[in-house]
């Protein structure tokens, strides 16, 4: 029996995975944003703007609030 090419073995393996997990779903990325998505994006951007990233001498980073009077994460 001839040796099966890697591509064919890979396709057979992914086909078996698809049998158990189902096909991958995809959605178009060029759709219009809904009102709910726009509101969520704006709230997440506002929450992100409230923090600044500080780098430690060892290279690790952490977030601190931009407001110096806010001691919640310090």
LUMGU-951754 format. One record per residue (C-alpha): residue number from 1; residue in three letters; chain; x, y negated, z. Coordinates in nm, 3 decimals, decimal comma. Layout:
<nodes>
@nr: NUM | rest: ALA | kette: A | u: X | v: Y | w: Z
...
</nodes>
This chain:
<nodes>
@nr: 1 | rest: UNK | kette: A | u: 0,000 | v: 0,000 | w: 0,000
@nr: 2 | rest: UNK | kette: A | u: 0,152 | v: -0,340 | w: -0,096
@nr: 3 | rest: UNK | kette: A | u: 0,226 | v: -0,588 | w: 0,179
@nr: 4 | rest: UNK | kette: A | u: -0,040 | v: -0,855 | w: 0,216
@nr: 5 | rest: UNK | kette: A | u: 0,074 | v: -1,215 | w: 0,174
@nr: 6 | rest: UNK | kette: A | u: 0,073 | v: -1,442 | w: 0,477
@nr: 7 | rest: UNK | kette: A | u: -0,193 | v: -1,667 | w: 0,329
@nr: 8 | rest: UNK | kette: A | u: -0,428 | v: -1,373 | w: 0,285
@nr: 9 | rest: UNK | kette: A | u: -0,363 | v: -1,247 | w: 0,637
@nr: 10 | rest: UNK | kette: A | u: -0,425 | v: -1,597 | w: 0,777
@nr: 11 | rest: UNK | kette: A | u: -0,750 | v: -1,634 | w: 0,585
@nr: 12 | rest: UNK | kette: A | u: -0,864 | v: -1,292 | w: 0,706
@nr: 13 | rest: UNK | kette: A | u: -0,779 | v: -1,388 | w: 1,066
@nr: 14 | rest: UNK | kette: A | u: -0,963 | v: -1,722 | w: 1,047
@nr: 15 | rest: UNK | kette: A | u: -1,259 | v: -1,546 | w: 0,888
@nr: 16 | rest: UNK | kette: A | u: -1,276 | v: -1,316 | w: 1,190
@nr: 17 | rest: UNK | kette: A | u: -1,261 | v: -1,618 | w: 1,423
@nr: 18 | rest: UNK | kette: A | u: -1,539 | v: -1,782 | w: 1,224
@nr: 19 | rest: UNK | kette: A | u: -1,747 | v: -1,470 | w: 1,280
@nr: 20 | rest: UNK | kette: A | u: -1,732 | v: -1,524 | w: 1,658
@nr: 21 | rest: UNK | kette: A | u: -1,725 | v: -1,904 | w: 1,686
@nr: 22 | rest: UNK | kette: A | u: -1,922 | v: -2,005 | w: 1,379
@nr: 23 | rest: UNK | kette: A | u: -1,816 | v: -2,246 | w: 1,106
@nr: 24 | rest: UNK | kette: A | u: -1,653 | v: -2,575 | w: 1,196
@nr: 25 | rest: UNK | kette: A | u: -1,896 | v: -2,861 | w: 1,188
@nr: 26 | rest: UNK | kette: A | u: -1,796 | v: -3,191 | w: 1,039
@nr: 27 | rest: UNK | kette: A | u: -1,969 | v: -3,523 | w: 1,012
@nr: 28 | rest: UNK | kette: A | u: -1,896 | v: -3,813 | w: 0,782
@nr: 29 | rest: UNK | kette: A | u: -1,676 | v: -4,085 | w: 0,927
@nr: 30 | rest: UNK | kette: A | u: -1,815 | v: -4,362 | w: 0,712
@nr: 31 | rest: UNK | kette: A | u: -2,163 | v: -4,381 | w: 0,861
@nr: 32 | rest: UNK | kette: A | u: -2,312 | v: -4,695 | w: 1,012
@nr: 33 | rest: UNK | kette: A | u: -2,269 | v: -4,738 | w: 1,386
@nr: 34 | rest: UNK | kette: A | u: -2,588 | v: -4,718 | w: 1,586
@nr: 35 | rest: UNK | kette: A | u: -2,683 | v: -4,980 | w: 1,842
@nr: 36 | rest: UNK | kette: A | u: -2,602 | v: -4,735 | w: 2,123
@nr: 37 | rest: UNK | kette: A | u: -2,256 | v: -4,662 | w: 1,979
@nr: 38 | rest: UNK | kette: A | u: -2,179 | v: -5,032 | w: 1,940
@nr: 39 | rest: UNK | kette: A | u: -2,283 | v: -5,101 | w: 2,300
@nr: 40 | rest: UNK | kette: A | u: -2,071 | v: -4,809 | w: 2,424
@nr: 41 | rest: UNK | kette: A | u: -1,769 | v: -4,925 | w: 2,223
@nr: 42 | rest: UNK | kette: A | u: -1,797 | v: -5,279 | w: 2,359
@nr: 43 | rest: UNK | kette: A | u: -1,825 | v: -5,157 | w: 2,719
@nr: 44 | rest: UNK | kette: A | u: -1,522 | v: -4,929 | w: 2,677
@nr: 45 | rest: UNK | kette: A | u: -1,318 | v: -5,209 | w: 2,524
@nr: 46 | rest: UNK | kette: A | u: -1,413 | v: -5,441 | w: 2,811
@nr: 47 | rest: UNK | kette: A | u: -1,311 | v: -5,176 | w: 3,065
@nr: 48 | rest: UNK | kette: A | u: -0,980 | v: -5,125 | w: 2,884
@nr: 49 | rest: UNK | kette: A | u: -0,909 | v: -5,499 | w: 2,879
@nr: 50 | rest: UNK | kette: A | u: -0,942 | v: -5,515 | w: 3,258
@nr: 51 | rest: UNK | kette: A | u: -0,623 | v: -5,311 | w: 3,312
@nr: 52 | rest: UNK | kette: A | u: -0,256 | v: -5,343 | w: 3,227
@nr: 53 | rest: UNK | kette: A | u: -0,003 | v: -5,060 | w: 3,191
@nr: 54 | rest: UNK | kette: A | u: 0,301 | v: -5,075 | w: 3,421
@nr: 55 | rest: UNK | kette: A | u: 0,611 | v: -4,870 | w: 3,350
@nr: 56 | rest: UNK | kette: A | u: 0,817 | v: -4,727 | w: 3,635
@nr: 57 | rest: UNK | kette: A | u: 1,199 | v: -4,699 | w: 3,618
@nr: 58 | rest: UNK | kette: A | u: 1,169 | v: -4,320 | w: 3,570
@nr: 59 | rest: UNK | kette: A | u: 0,967 | v: -4,373 | w: 3,252
@nr: 60 | rest: UNK | kette: A | u: 0,622 | v: -4,283 | w: 3,385
@nr: 61 | rest: UNK | kette: A | u: 0,337 | v: -4,529 | w: 3,343
@nr: 62 | rest: UNK | kette: A | u: 0,026 | v: -4,618 | w: 3,540
@nr: 63 | rest: UNK | kette: A | u: -0,263 | v: -4,862 | w: 3,515
@nr: 64 | rest: UNK | kette: A | u: -0,322 | v: -5,155 | w: 3,746
@nr: 65 | rest: UNK | kette: A | u: -0,604 | v: -5,410 | w: 3,733
@nr: 66 | rest: UNK | kette: A | u: -0,523 | v: -5,744 | w: 3,571
@nr: 67 | rest: UNK | kette: A | u: -0,693 | v: -5,919 | w: 3,863
@nr: 68 | rest: UNK | kette: A | u: -0,420 | v: -5,957 | w: 4,131
@nr: 69 | rest: UNK | kette: A | u: -0,683 | v: -5,968 | w: 4,409
@nr: 70 | rest: UNK | kette: A | u: -0,824 | v: -5,626 | w: 4,316
@nr: 71 | rest: UNK | kette: A | u: -0,652 | v: -5,369 | w: 4,538
@nr: 72 | rest: UNK | kette: A | u: -0,870 | v: -5,071 | w: 4,445
@nr: 73 | rest: UNK | kette: A | u: -0,600 | v: -4,876 | w: 4,256
@nr: 74 | rest: UNK | kette: A | u: -0,287 | v: -4,991 | w: 4,438
</nodes>
